Amino acid sequence: MSFEMQSPLQQDSLADVLERILDKGIVIAGDISISLVGIELLTIRLRLLVATVDKAREMGINWWESDPRLCSTQAPASDGSAALLDRLERIETQIGQLAAAREG
């Protein structure tokens, strides 16, 4: 008589596991705290969501759609440099006009 032992664990491929994780979504959260003599010096809070774009949208997460650094359809965020250059040009023009008025 021969008995074969079967493993109770199902053998899933990495692709199957990844597909299941992306379909359902997974959240990994953790805090790292650095303290010295009971005084908290630094706290880093980590939050990681792994899911498909469709699943994230279903959960109400879509911040990448409005982030100009990640979305090519949005106009790039103005850092004010164009306004500063315009203001600088106007100031230089006024200085030039004042200098010409003093000479004349």
N, CA, C and O atoms as CSV, one atom per row, in Angstrom:
chain,resi,resn,atom,element,x,y,z
A,1,MET,N,N,0.830,-1.158,0.000
A,1,MET,CA,C,0.000,0.000,0.000
A,1,MET,C,C,0.887,1.238,0.000
A,1,MET,O,O,1.864,1.319,0.745
A,2,SER,N,N,0.529,2.211,-0.857
A,2,SER,CA,C,1.344,3.405,-1.001
A,2,SER,C,C,0.464,4.639,-0.812
A,2,SER,O,O,-0.617,4.756,-1.390
A,3,PHE,N,N,0.953,5.534,0.000
A,3,PHE,CA,C,0.237,6.789,0.249
A,3,PHE,C,C,1.098,7.949,-0.241
A,3,PHE,O,O,2.303,7.995,0.005
A,4,GLU,N,N,0.466,8.867,-0.926
A,4,GLU,CA,C,1.168,10.072,-1.343
A,4,GLU,C,C,0.680,11.235,-0.505
A,4,GLU,O,O,-0.522,11.412,-0.309
A,5,MET,N,N,1.608,12.014,-0.020
A,5,MET,CA,C,1.235,13.194,0.751
A,5,MET,C,C,1.124,14.373,-0.208
A,5,MET,O,O,2.014,14.625,-1.020
A,6,GLN,N,N,0.039,15.069,-0.095
A,6,GLN,CA,C,-0.147,16.254,-0.919
A,6,GLN,C,C,0.000,17.481,-0.040
A,6,GLN,O,O,-0.448,17.513,1.107
A,7,SER,N,N,0.624,18.464,-0.596
A,7,SER,CA,C,0.828,19.710,0.133
A,7,SER,C,C,-0.495,20.460,0.239
A,7,SER,O,O,-1.195,20.613,-0.762
A,8,PRO,N,N,-0.845,20.925,1.418
A,8,PRO,CA,C,-2.093,21.674,1.562
A,8,PRO,C,C,-1.999,23.063,0.938
A,8,PRO,O,O,-3.021,23.702,0.690
A,9,LEU,N,N,-0.765,23.538,0.679
A,9,LEU,CA,C,-0.603,24.857,0.089
A,9,LEU,C,C,-0.702,24.762,-1.421
A,9,LEU,O,O,-0.095,23.890,-2.043
A,10,GLN,N,N,-1.452,25.642,-1.987
A,10,GLN,CA,C,-1.603,25.671,-3.436
A,10,GLN,C,C,-0.387,26.368,-4.031
A,10,GLN,O,O,0.044,27.407,-3.530
A,11,GLN,N,N,0.154,25.812,-5.075
A,11,GLN,CA,C,1.307,26.402,-5.740
A,11,GLN,C,C,0.817,27.432,-6.757
A,11,GLN,O,O,0.301,27.068,-7.813
A,12,ASP,N,N,0.979,28.711,-6.438
A,12,ASP,CA,C,0.600,29.789,-7.342
A,12,ASP,C,C,1.856,30.375,-7.953
A,12,ASP,O,O,2.891,30.488,-7.297
A,13,SER,N,N,1.751,30.743,-9.200
A,13,SER,CA,C,2.884,31.394,-9.831
A,13,SER,C,C,2.914,32.854,-9.385
A,13,SER,O,O,1.924,33.380,-8.878
A,14,LEU,N,N,4.029,33.479,-9.576
A,14,LEU,CA,C,4.190,34.886,-9.215
A,14,LEU,C,C,3.182,35.746,-9.969
A,14,LEU,O,O,2.649,36.706,-9.413
A,15,ALA,N,N,2.920,35.412,-11.221
A,15,ALA,CA,C,1.955,36.165,-12.022
A,15,ALA,C,C,0.551,36.068,-11.423
A,15,ALA,O,O,-0.182,37.056,-11.410
A,16,ASP,N,N,0.171,34.887,-10.928
A,16,ASP,CA,C,-1.140,34.717,-10.307
A,16,ASP,C,C,-1.264,35.552,-9.041
A,16,ASP,O,O,-2.288,36.196,-8.811
A,17,VAL,N,N,-0.229,35.537,-8.230
A,17,VAL,CA,C,-0.243,36.305,-6.979
A,17,VAL,C,C,-0.306,37.794,-7.279
A,17,VAL,O,O,-1.074,38.526,-6.655
A,18,LEU,N,N,0.500,38.242,-8.230
A,18,LEU,CA,C,0.520,39.653,-8.587
A,18,LEU,C,C,-0.828,40.094,-9.154
A,18,LEU,O,O,-1.307,41.184,-8.842
A,19,GLU,N,N,-1.433,39.257,-9.977
A,19,GLU,CA,C,-2.745,39.584,-10.531
A,19,GLU,C,C,-3.790,39.717,-9.430
A,19,GLU,O,O,-4.625,40.621,-9.467
A,20,ARG,N,N,-3.744,38.822,-8.458
A,20,ARG,CA,C,-4.684,38.868,-7.343
A,20,ARG,C,C,-4.478,40.131,-6.501
A,20,ARG,O,O,-5.443,40.770,-6.082
A,21,ILE,N,N,-3.212,40.485,-6.257
A,21,ILE,CA,C,-2.915,41.685,-5.469
A,21,ILE,C,C,-3.388,42.930,-6.193
A,21,ILE,O,O,-4.013,43.798,-5.584
A,22,LEU,N,N,-3.099,43.033,-7.489
A,22,LEU,CA,C,-3.500,44.211,-8.244
A,22,LEU,C,C,-5.011,44.304,-8.374
A,22,LEU,O,O,-5.568,45.402,-8.384
A,23,ASP,N,N,-5.670,43.172,-8.472
A,23,ASP,CA,C,-7.119,43.173,-8.601
A,23,ASP,C,C,-7.797,43.637,-7.318
A,23,ASP,O,O,-8.750,44.415,-7.359
A,24,LYS,N,N,-7.311,43.165,-6.196
A,24,LYS,CA,C,-7.912,43.519,-4.911
A,24,LYS,C,C,-7.302,44.774,-4.317
A,24,LYS,O,O,-7.992,45.542,-3.646
A,25,GLY,N,N,-6.018,44.990,-4.554
A,25,GLY,CA,C,-5.305,46.110,-3.949
A,25,GLY,C,C,-4.716,45.679,-2.625
A,25,GLY,O,O,-5.261,44.815,-1.939
A,26,ILE,N,N,-3.611,46.282,-2.276
A,26,ILE,CA,C,-2.969,45.994,-1.003
A,26,ILE,C,C,-2.402,47.289,-0.447
A,26,ILE,O,O,-1.846,48.100,-1.186
A,27,VAL,N,N,-2.542,47.476,0.832
A,27,VAL,CA,C,-2.021,48.672,1.496
A,27,VAL,C,C,-0.961,48.236,2.490
A,27,VAL,O,O,-1.176,47.341,3.308
A,28,ILE,N,N,0.175,48.882,2.399
A,28,ILE,CA,C,1.255,48.637,3.342
A,28,ILE,C,C,1.498,49.944,4.078
A,28,ILE,O,O,1.745,50.973,3.449
A,29,ALA,N,N,1.430,49.913,5.384
A,29,ALA,CA,C,1.604,51.128,6.174
A,29,ALA,C,C,2.614,50.866,7.275
A,29,ALA,O,O,2.671,49.776,7.843
A,30,GLY,N,N,3.396,51.869,7.561
A,30,GLY,CA,C,4.374,51.721,8.628
A,30,GLY,C,C,4.910,53.069,9.062
A,30,GLY,O,O,4.886,54.035,8.299
A,31,ASP,N,N,5.385,53.127,10.272
A,31,ASP,CA,C,5.974,54.336,10.825
A,31,ASP,C,C,7.381,54.022,11.294
A,31,ASP,O,O,7.630,52.981,11.902
A,32,ILE,N,N,8.289,54.925,11.009
A,32,ILE,CA,C,9.656,54.818,11.498
A,32,ILE,C,C,9.889,56.024,12.391
A,32,ILE,O,O,9.693,57.164,11.971
A,33,SER,N,N,10.296,55.776,13.591
A,33,SER,CA,C,10.510,56.858,14.539
A,33,SER,C,C,11.919,56.765,15.100
A,33,SER,O,O,12.361,55.694,15.516
A,34,ILE,N,N,12.621,57.891,15.108
A,34,ILE,CA,C,13.967,57.953,15.671
A,34,ILE,C,C,13.921,58.861,16.891
A,34,ILE,O,O,13.558,60.034,16.802
A,35,SER,N,N,14.292,58.299,18.016
A,35,SER,CA,C,14.269,59.045,19.270
A,35,SER,C,C,15.624,58.987,19.942
A,35,SER,O,O,16.372,58.022,19.783
A,36,LEU,N,N,15.928,60.022,20.688
A,36,LEU,CA,C,17.166,60.081,21.462
A,36,LEU,C,C,16.813,60.561,22.855
A,36,LEU,O,O,16.285,61.661,23.018
A,37,VAL,N,N,17.091,59.766,23.840
A,37,VAL,CA,C,16.813,60.055,25.249
A,37,VAL,C,C,15.341,60.415,25.435
A,37,VAL,O,O,15.007,61.357,26.154
A,38,GLY,N,N,14.476,59.662,24.786
A,38,GLY,CA,C,13.045,59.865,24.946
A,38,GLY,C,C,12.490,61.044,24.167
A,38,GLY,O,O,11.297,61.332,24.270
A,39,ILE,N,N,13.310,61.733,23.394
A,39,ILE,CA,C,12.856,62.861,22.592
A,39,ILE,C,C,12.792,62.413,21.142
A,39,ILE,O,O,13.785,61.982,20.557
A,40,GLU,N,N,11.610,62.525,20.588
A,40,GLU,CA,C,11.430,62.101,19.207
A,40,GLU,C,C,12.086,63.111,18.270
A,40,GLU,O,O,11.733,64.290,18.269
A,41,LEU,N,N,13.031,62.643,17.483
A,41,LEU,CA,C,13.757,63.514,16.569
A,41,LEU,C,C,13.182,63.492,15.158
A,41,LEU,O,O,13.149,64.515,14.474
A,42,LEU,N,N,12.731,62.325,14.733
A,42,LEU,CA,C,12.275,62.183,13.360
A,42,LEU,C,C,11.225,61.086,13.284
A,42,LEU,O,O,11.380,60.014,13.871
A,43,THR,N,N,10.153,61.372,12.551
A,43,THR,CA,C,9.137,60.360,12.291
A,43,THR,C,C,8.867,60.333,10.800
A,43,THR,O,O,8.601,61.367,10.187
A,44,ILE,N,N,8.936,59.166,10.231
A,44,ILE,CA,C,8.637,58.982,8.816
A,44,ILE,C,C,7.442,58.049,8.732
A,44,ILE,O,O,7.471,56.932,9.248
A,45,ARG,N,N,6.401,58.519,8.081
A,45,ARG,CA,C,5.192,57.715,7.909
A,45,ARG,C,C,5.142,57.234,6.464
A,45,ARG,O,O,5.148,58.033,5.528
A,46,LEU,N,N,5.092,55.937,6.304
A,46,LEU,CA,C,5.069,55.336,4.978
A,46,LEU,C,C,3.704,54.734,4.705
A,46,LEU,O,O,3.176,53.980,5.522
A,47,ARG,N,N,3.144,55.062,3.578
A,47,ARG,CA,C,1.874,54.486,3.146
A,47,ARG,C,C,2.052,54.087,1.695
A,47,ARG,O,O,2.411,54.922,0.865
A,48,LEU,N,N,1.812,52.843,1.378
A,48,LEU,CA,C,1.994,52.350,0.023
A,48,LEU,C,C,0.740,51.598,-0.394
A,48,LEU,O,O,0.279,50.695,0.305
A,49,LEU,N,N,0.200,51.978,-1.529
A,49,LEU,CA,C,-0.960,51.303,-2.089
A,49,LEU,C,C,-0.532,50.685,-3.406
A,49,LEU,O,O,-0.015,51.374,-4.285
A,50,VAL,N,N,-0.746,49.395,-3.540
A,50,VAL,CA,C,-0.445,48.694,-4.782
A,50,VAL,C,C,-1.775,48.194,-5.337
A,50,VAL,O,O,-2.440,47.350,-4.736
A,51,ALA,N,N,-2.148,48.733,-6.497
A,51,ALA,CA,C,-3.404,48.339,-7.128
A,51,ALA,C,C,-3.369,48.774,-8.589
A,51,ALA,O,O,-2.497,49.540,-8.998
A,52,THR,N,N,-4.310,48.285,-9.355
A,52,THR,CA,C,-4.428,48.744,-10.731
A,52,THR,C,C,-5.016,50.148,-10.735
A,52,THR,O,O,-5.585,50.590,-9.737
A,53,VAL,N,N,-4.882,50.840,-11.842
A,53,VAL,CA,C,-5.438,52.184,-11.961
A,53,VAL,C,C,-6.954,52.128,-11.805
A,53,VAL,O,O,-7.543,52.983,-11.145
A,54,ASP,N,N,-7.579,51.136,-12.402
A,54,ASP,CA,C,-9.033,51.009,-12.297
A,54,ASP,C,C,-9.474,50.798,-10.857
A,54,ASP,O,O,-10.454,51.395,-10.412
A,55,LYS,N,N,-8.754,49.952,-10.127
A,55,LYS,CA,C,-9.091,49.693,-8.724
A,55,LYS,C,C,-8.876,50.952,-7.888
A,55,LYS,O,O,-9.682,51.253,-7.008
A,56,ALA,N,N,-7.794,51.692,-8.154
A,56,ALA,CA,C,-7.530,52.925,-7.416
A,56,ALA,C,C,-8.645,53.942,-7.671
A,56,ALA,O,O,-9.120,54.594,-6.740
A,57,ARG,N,N,-9.056,54.075,-8.921
A,57,ARG,CA,C,-10.160,55.002,-9.230
A,57,ARG,C,C,-11.441,54.566,-8.527
A,57,ARG,O,O,-12.198,55.401,-8.032
A,58,GLU,N,N,-11.679,53.269,-8.485
A,58,GLU,CA,C,-12.854,52.731,-7.804
A,58,GLU,C,C,-12.845,53.105,-6.325
A,58,GLU,O,O,-13.897,53.316,-5.721
A,59,MET,N,N,-11.634,53.186,-5.744
A,59,MET,CA,C,-11.491,53.556,-4.338
A,59,MET,C,C,-11.465,55.073,-4.141
A,59,MET,O,O,-11.368,55.551,-3.010
A,60,GLY,N,N,-11.550,55.834,-5.244
A,60,GLY,CA,C,-11.564,57.292,-5.148
A,60,GLY,C,C,-10.183,57.922,-5.138
A,60,GLY,O,O,-10.030,59.072,-4.726
A,61,ILE,N,N,-9.189,57.194,-5.580
A,61,ILE,CA,C,-7.819,57.707,-5.606
A,61,ILE,C,C,-7.461,58.000,-7.056
A,61,ILE,O,O,-7.429,57.094,-7.889
A,62,ASN,N,N,-7.190,59.275,-7.356
A,62,ASN,CA,C,-6.824,59.655,-8.724
A,62,ASN,C,C,-5.922,60.887,-8.738
A,62,ASN,O,O,-6.009,61.700,-9.658
A,63,TRP,N,N,-5.078,61.035,-7.759
A,63,TRP,CA,C,-4.235,62.227,-7.641
A,63,TRP,C,C,-3.289,62.397,-8.814
A,63,TRP,O,O,-2.884,63.525,-9.097
A,64,TRP,N,N,-2.922,61.346,-9.503
A,64,TRP,CA,C,-1.988,61.448,-10.624
A,64,TRP,C,C,-2.605,62.150,-11.825
A,64,TRP,O,O,-1.884,62.630,-12.700
A,65,GLU,N,N,-3.945,62.215,-11.877
A,65,GLU,CA,C,-4.605,62.860,-13.007
A,65,GLU,C,C,-4.454,64.372,-12.976
A,65,GLU,O,O,-4.514,65.020,-14.021
A,66,SER,N,N,-4.258,64.944,-11.793
A,66,SER,CA,C,-4.139,66.396,-11.684
A,66,SER,C,C,-2.721,66.849,-11.337
A,66,SER,O,O,-2.482,68.049,-11.199
A,67,ASP,N,N,-1.791,65.931,-11.196
A,67,ASP,CA,C,-0.401,66.283,-10.899
A,67,ASP,C,C,0.300,66.642,-12.202
A,67,ASP,O,O,0.490,65.767,-13.047
A,68,PRO,N,N,0.696,67.912,-12.394
A,68,PRO,CA,C,1.294,68.310,-13.671
A,68,PRO,C,C,2.622,67.630,-13.967
A,68,PRO,O,O,3.026,67.557,-15.127
A,69,ARG,N,N,3.304,67.133,-12.953
A,69,ARG,CA,C,4.569,66.433,-13.189
A,69,ARG,C,C,4.353,65.030,-13.733
A,69,ARG,O,O,5.271,64.436,-14.298
A,70,LEU,N,N,3.149,64.496,-13.568
A,70,LEU,CA,C,2.866,63.137,-14.010
A,70,LEU,C,C,1.923,63.072,-15.192
A,70,LEU,O,O,1.812,62.031,-15.839
A,71,CYS,N,N,1.245,64.163,-15.481
A,71,CYS,CA,C,0.216,64.153,-16.518
A,71,CYS,C,C,0.584,65.136,-17.620
A,71,CYS,O,O,0.756,66.326,-17.357
A,72,SER,N,N,0.705,64.654,-18.845
A,72,SER,CA,C,1.103,65.519,-19.953
A,72,SER,C,C,-0.047,66.365,-20.469
A,72,SER,O,O,0.187,67.309,-21.224
A,73,THR,N,N,-1.294,66.057,-20.085
A,73,THR,CA,C,-2.429,66.833,-20.579
A,73,THR,C,C,-2.620,68.117,-19.794
A,73,THR,O,O,-3.275,69.040,-20.279
A,74,GLN,N,N,-2.076,68.196,-18.620
A,74,GLN,CA,C,-2.184,69.397,-17.796
A,74,GLN,C,C,-1.087,70.381,-18.193
A,74,GLN,O,O,0.010,69.976,-18.578
A,75,ALA,N,N,-1.387,71.661,-18.099
A,75,ALA,CA,C,-0.364,72.672,-18.336
A,75,ALA,C,C,0.640,72.606,-17.194
A,75,ALA,O,O,0.244,72.382,-16.050
A,76,PRO,N,N,1.913,72.794,-17.466
A,76,PRO,CA,C,2.893,72.730,-16.396
A,76,PRO,C,C,2.625,73.798,-15.339
A,76,PRO,O,O,2.203,74.914,-15.643
A,77,ALA,N,N,2.876,73.430,-14.123
A,77,ALA,CA,C,2.635,74.350,-13.014
A,77,ALA,C,C,3.564,75.548,-13.143
A,77,ALA,O,O,4.761,75.405,-13.390
A,78,SER,N,N,2.992,76.719,-12.972
A,78,SER,CA,C,3.799,77.933,-13.049
A,78,SER,C,C,4.513,78.125,-11.732
A,78,SER,O,O,3.888,78.159,-10.672
A,79,ASP,N,N,5.802,78.247,-11.801
A,79,ASP,CA,C,6.561,78.482,-10.585
A,79,ASP,C,C,6.777,79.973,-10.366
A,79,ASP,O,O,7.513,80.368,-9.461
A,80,GLY,N,N,6.128,80.816,-11.202
A,80,GLY,CA,C,6.229,82.261,-11.039
A,80,GLY,C,C,7.411,82.860,-11.758
A,80,GLY,O,O,7.592,84.077,-11.711
A,81,SER,N,N,8.236,82.052,-12.428
A,81,SER,CA,C,9.431,82.591,-13.067
A,81,SER,C,C,9.077,83.516,-14.229
A,81,SER,O,O,9.777,84.505,-14.446
A,82,ALA,N,N,8.021,83.232,-14.979
A,82,ALA,CA,C,7.625,84.106,-16.085
A,82,ALA,C,C,7.188,85.460,-15.555
A,82,ALA,O,O,7.527,86.496,-16.128
A,83,ALA,N,N,6.436,85.452,-14.462
A,83,ALA,CA,C,5.985,86.713,-13.864
A,83,ALA,C,C,7.174,87.506,-13.329
A,83,ALA,O,O,7.217,88.729,-13.458
A,84,LEU,N,N,8.139,86.809,-12.729
A,84,LEU,CA,C,9.322,87.497,-12.217
A,84,LEU,C,C,10.159,88.105,-13.337
A,84,LEU,O,O,10.661,89.220,-13.202
A,85,LEU,N,N,10.311,87.378,-14.440
A,85,LEU,CA,C,11.058,87.911,-15.577
A,85,LEU,C,C,10.369,89.133,-16.168
A,85,LEU,O,O,11.033,90.096,-16.549
A,86,ASP,N,N,9.049,89.100,-16.247
A,86,ASP,CA,C,8.288,90.241,-16.743
A,86,ASP,C,C,8.463,91.448,-15.834
A,86,ASP,O,O,8.660,92.569,-16.303
A,87,ARG,N,N,8.390,91.211,-14.545
A,87,ARG,CA,C,8.559,92.305,-13.572
A,87,ARG,C,C,9.971,92.882,-13.655
A,87,ARG,O,O,10.146,94.100,-13.610
A,88,LEU,N,N,10.970,92.022,-13.774
A,88,LEU,CA,C,12.350,92.470,-13.888
A,88,LEU,C,C,12.538,93.334,-15.126
A,88,LEU,O,O,13.225,94.354,-15.072
A,89,GLU,N,N,11.938,92.938,-16.235
A,89,GLU,CA,C,12.037,93.713,-17.475
A,89,GLU,C,C,11.413,95.100,-17.312
A,89,GLU,O,O,11.961,96.096,-17.784
A,90,ARG,N,N,10.250,95.152,-16.632
A,90,ARG,CA,C,9.607,96.458,-16.406
A,90,ARG,C,C,10.455,97.350,-15.517
A,90,ARG,O,O,10.564,98.552,-15.758
A,91,ILE,N,N,11.059,96.761,-14.484
A,91,ILE,CA,C,11.913,97.547,-13.577
A,91,ILE,C,C,13.133,98.086,-14.324
A,91,ILE,O,O,13.512,99.245,-14.154
A,92,GLU,N,N,13.743,97.234,-15.151
A,92,GLU,CA,C,14.908,97.679,-15.920
A,92,GLU,C,C,14.534,98.793,-16.898
A,92,GLU,O,O,15.313,99.721,-17.115
A,93,THR,N,N,13.355,98.698,-17.480
A,93,THR,CA,C,12.887,99.757,-18.385
A,93,THR,C,C,12.704,101.067,-17.618
A,93,THR,O,O,13.108,102.127,-18.097
A,94,GLN,N,N,12.100,101.000,-16.435
A,94,GLN,CA,C,11.893,102.198,-15.623
A,94,GLN,C,C,13.226,102.802,-15.197
A,94,GLN,O,O,13.380,104.023,-15.205
A,95,ILE,N,N,14.187,101.965,-14.826
A,95,ILE,CA,C,15.515,102.463,-14.442
A,95,ILE,C,C,16.176,103.168,-15.628
A,95,ILE,O,O,16.790,104.224,-15.477
A,96,GLY,N,N,16.038,102.570,-16.798
A,96,GLY,CA,C,16.588,103.193,-18.006
A,96,GLY,C,C,15.938,104.531,-18.294
A,96,GLY,O,O,16.623,105.481,-18.674
A,97,GLN,N,N,14.620,104.624,-18.119
A,97,GLN,CA,C,13.903,105.884,-18.337
A,97,GLN,C,C,14.336,106.937,-17.319
A,97,GLN,O,O,14.516,108.099,-17.683
A,98,LEU,N,N,14.509,106.556,-16.051
A,98,LEU,CA,C,14.954,107.487,-15.015
A,98,LEU,C,C,16.380,107.976,-15.307
A,98,LEU,O,O,16.669,109.162,-15.142
A,99,ALA,N,N,17.250,107.097,-15.729
A,99,ALA,CA,C,18.628,107.476,-16.037
A,99,ALA,C,C,18.646,108.428,-17.231
A,99,ALA,O,O,19.411,109.392,-17.233
A,100,ALA,N,N,17.812,108.175,-18.251
A,100,ALA,CA,C,17.762,109.052,-19.403
A,100,ALA,C,C,17.192,110.425,-19.033
A,100,ALA,O,O,17.643,111.439,-19.567
A,101,ALA,N,N,16.209,110.473,-18.129
A,101,ALA,CA,C,15.631,111.729,-17.688
A,101,ALA,C,C,16.634,112.569,-16.911
A,101,ALA,O,O,16.629,113.793,-17.037
A,102,ARG,N,N,17.488,111.947,-16.115
A,102,ARG,CA,C,18.499,112.672,-15.335
A,102,ARG,C,C,19.580,113.260,-16.254
A,102,ARG,O,O,20.085,114.356,-16.011
A,103,GLU,N,N,19.920,112.525,-17.295
A,103,GLU,CA,C,20.949,112.994,-18.226
A,103,GLU,C,C,20.425,114.133,-19.089
A,103,GLU,O,O,21.186,115.026,-19.461
A,104,GLY,N,N,19.148,114.112,-19.407
A,104,GLY,CA,C,18.599,115.096,-20.338
A,104,GLY,C,C,17.995,116.239,-19.695
A,104,GLY,O,O,17.497,117.137,-20.374
